[in-house]
């Protein structure tokens, strides 16, 4: 596989530095492209703390951005040299002995602090599974005495999970700032699964 040319990589770094949002690299179709990703919101409509992104990925249909290798980036907390504060970044996580780290880098703390009103946010759907398996719920009951079926309906945990038309984001709110539901502007489909258990 031919490595990325220097000019292409340089253009990616420049494009990433000028982006108003988090970015992720999609390697296909070749030679690949950089896409902007809406920043996750909490259920209260506030931007998620950057240090909580890894946990958010476990329960929501959101994945950490991929670096220029097309692999998931690493979420890293760094100590600031100027003051006692720390900041959170996404960087290349390639660790193989024959691989070289790419210059993919997003300073999430700075991105949220420097929001100029063009940043996009999204409350992502809940994943259809959780880390601990939940028992299946009985949805239909069949009896010998009756030929009809008693069916109860199930709904998602919260109808507001996937769609927030106007979240209350503190401080700098602008007409240029936008909020998405998880259905909009996404490369990945979102699938809900309903399970049935019958006796």
C-alpha positions as CSV (number, residue, x, y, z in Angstrom):
1,X,0.0,0.0,0.0
2,X,1.4,3.3,-1.0
3,X,1.9,5.9,1.8
4,X,0.2,9.2,1.7
5,X,2.1,11.9,-0.2
6,X,3.5,14.8,1.8
7,X,1.3,17.4,0.0
8,X,-1.8,15.4,0.7
9,X,-1.0,15.0,4.4
10,X,-0.1,18.7,4.6
11,X,-3.4,19.7,3.1
12,X,-5.3,17.4,5.6
13,X,-3.5,19.1,8.5
14,X,-4.3,22.5,7.2
15,X,-8.0,21.6,6.6
16,X,-8.2,20.1,10.1
17,X,-6.7,23.3,11.7
18,X,-9.3,25.4,9.9
19,X,-12.3,23.2,10.8
20,X,-15.1,24.6,13.1
21,X,-15.8,21.0,14.3
22,X,-14.2,17.7,15.2
23,X,-12.9,16.0,12.1
24,X,-12.6,12.4,11.1
25,X,-10.7,10.8,8.2
26,X,-12.5,8.5,5.8
27,X,-9.9,6.6,3.7
28,X,-12.3,5.5,1.0
29,X,-12.9,6.4,-1.8
30,X,-9.2,7.0,-2.4
31,X,-7.3,9.1,-1.6
32,X,-9.6,9.8,1.3
33,X,-11.2,12.9,2.8
34,X,-11.7,14.7,6.0
35,X,-15.2,15.1,7.4
36,X,-16.5,17.3,10.1
37,X,-18.4,15.6,13.0
38,X,-21.0,17.3,15.2
39,X,-19.8,17.4,18.9
40,X,-21.9,15.2,21.3
41,X,-24.5,16.7,23.6
42,X,-25.7,15.4,27.0
43,X,-29.4,14.7,27.5
44,X,-29.6,18.2,29.1
45,X,-28.5,19.7,25.8
46,X,-25.0,20.8,26.9
47,X,-21.7,19.9,25.2
48,X,-20.2,16.8,26.8
49,X,-17.0,17.2,28.8
50,X,-14.2,16.0,26.4
51,X,-12.8,13.6,29.1
52,X,-16.1,11.7,28.9
53,X,-16.1,11.0,25.2
54,X,-14.8,7.4,25.6
55,X,-17.6,6.5,28.0
56,X,-20.2,8.3,25.7
57,X,-19.1,6.0,22.8
58,X,-20.1,2.9,24.8
59,X,-23.7,4.0,25.2
60,X,-24.4,6.2,22.2
61,X,-24.1,5.7,18.5
62,X,-21.0,7.9,18.3
63,X,-17.4,6.7,17.6
64,X,-14.2,8.6,18.2
65,X,-12.9,10.2,15.0
66,X,-10.3,8.2,13.0
67,X,-6.8,9.5,12.3
68,X,-5.2,9.8,8.8
69,X,-4.5,6.0,9.0
70,X,-8.2,5.4,9.1
71,X,-7.9,4.0,12.7
72,X,-9.6,5.2,15.9
73,X,-7.8,8.1,17.5
74,X,-6.7,8.1,21.1
75,X,-8.3,10.4,23.7
76,X,-5.5,11.8,25.8
77,X,-5.4,14.3,28.7
78,X,-2.3,16.4,28.8
79,X,-1.0,18.8,31.5
80,X,-0.6,22.4,30.4
81,X,3.0,23.8,30.8
82,X,1.7,27.4,31.3
83,X,-0.8,26.8,34.1
84,X,-2.1,24.0,36.3
85,X,-5.0,23.2,34.0
86,X,-5.1,20.1,31.8
87,X,-6.5,19.8,28.3
88,X,-7.9,16.9,26.2
89,X,-6.8,16.0,22.7
90,X,-7.5,13.4,20.1
91,X,-4.3,12.1,18.4
92,X,-3.1,9.3,16.3
93,X,-3.0,6.0,18.2
94,X,-0.8,3.9,15.9
95,X,1.6,1.9,17.9
96,X,3.0,-0.8,15.6
97,X,6.7,-1.2,15.3
98,X,6.6,-0.7,11.5
99,X,4.1,2.2,11.5
100,X,4.7,5.9,11.9
101,X,2.3,8.2,13.7
102,X,0.4,10.7,11.6
103,X,0.0,14.3,12.5
104,X,-3.8,14.0,13.2
105,X,-4.5,16.2,16.3
106,X,-7.6,17.8,17.7
107,X,-7.5,19.9,20.9
108,X,-11.0,19.4,22.1
109,X,-10.7,21.7,25.1
110,X,-9.6,24.6,22.8
111,X,-12.3,23.7,20.2
112,X,-15.0,24.1,22.8
113,X,-13.5,27.3,24.3
114,X,-13.0,29.0,21.0
115,X,-16.5,28.2,19.6
116,X,-17.3,31.0,17.2
117,X,-20.9,30.0,16.7
118,X,-20.3,27.7,13.7
119,X,-19.7,24.6,15.7
120,X,-22.3,21.9,15.3
121,X,-23.7,19.7,18.1
122,X,-25.7,16.5,18.2
123,X,-27.5,14.3,20.8
124,X,-26.6,10.9,19.4
125,X,-29.0,7.9,19.6
126,X,-28.6,5.3,22.3
127,X,-26.9,2.1,21.2
128,X,-29.3,-0.8,20.8
129,X,-27.2,-2.8,23.3
130,X,-25.6,-2.1,26.6
131,X,-22.3,-3.5,28.0
132,X,-24.3,-5.8,30.4
133,X,-26.8,-8.0,28.7
134,X,-30.4,-7.1,29.6
135,X,-33.0,-9.9,29.8
136,X,-35.5,-10.1,26.9
137,X,-38.9,-8.7,27.7
138,X,-42.0,-10.5,26.8
139,X,-43.9,-8.6,24.1
140,X,-46.7,-10.9,23.0
141,X,-48.8,-13.5,24.8
142,X,-50.5,-16.4,23.1
143,X,-53.2,-18.4,24.8
144,X,-54.9,-21.7,23.8
145,X,-58.4,-20.3,24.7
146,X,-58.1,-17.3,22.4
147,X,-57.2,-17.0,18.7
148,X,-56.4,-13.3,19.0
149,X,-53.1,-11.9,20.1
150,X,-52.4,-9.4,22.9
151,X,-49.6,-7.2,21.8
152,X,-48.1,-4.4,23.8
153,X,-45.9,-1.8,22.2
154,X,-42.5,-0.8,23.3
155,X,-40.9,2.6,22.8
156,X,-37.4,3.9,23.2
157,X,-36.1,5.2,26.6
158,X,-36.7,8.7,25.6
159,X,-38.2,10.3,22.6
160,X,-35.9,13.3,23.0
161,X,-32.8,11.0,22.8
162,X,-32.4,11.5,19.1
163,X,-33.9,14.9,18.4
164,X,-33.3,18.2,20.1
165,X,-34.5,21.1,18.0
166,X,-33.1,23.8,20.3
167,X,-30.9,22.6,23.1
168,X,-30.0,25.0,25.9
169,X,-26.3,25.4,25.3
170,X,-24.8,27.8,27.8
171,X,-23.0,31.0,26.7
172,X,-22.2,31.7,23.0
173,X,-25.3,30.8,21.0
174,X,-25.5,32.1,17.5
175,X,-27.7,31.8,14.5
176,X,-24.9,30.1,12.7
177,X,-24.6,27.4,15.4
178,X,-26.6,24.3,14.6
179,X,-27.8,21.3,16.3
180,X,-28.5,18.0,14.7
181,X,-30.5,14.9,15.5
182,X,-28.6,11.7,15.0
183,X,-30.6,11.0,11.8
184,X,-29.1,14.0,10.0
185,X,-25.9,14.4,8.0
186,X,-24.5,11.0,9.0
187,X,-22.6,8.5,7.0
188,X,-23.7,5.7,9.2
189,X,-27.2,4.3,9.5
190,X,-28.9,3.9,12.8
191,X,-30.8,0.7,13.5
192,X,-33.0,-0.1,16.4
193,X,-33.5,-3.7,17.4
194,X,-36.7,-5.1,19.1
195,X,-36.4,-8.4,20.8
196,X,-39.2,-10.9,21.5
197,X,-39.4,-13.6,24.0
198,X,-42.1,-16.2,23.8
199,X,-43.0,-18.9,26.3
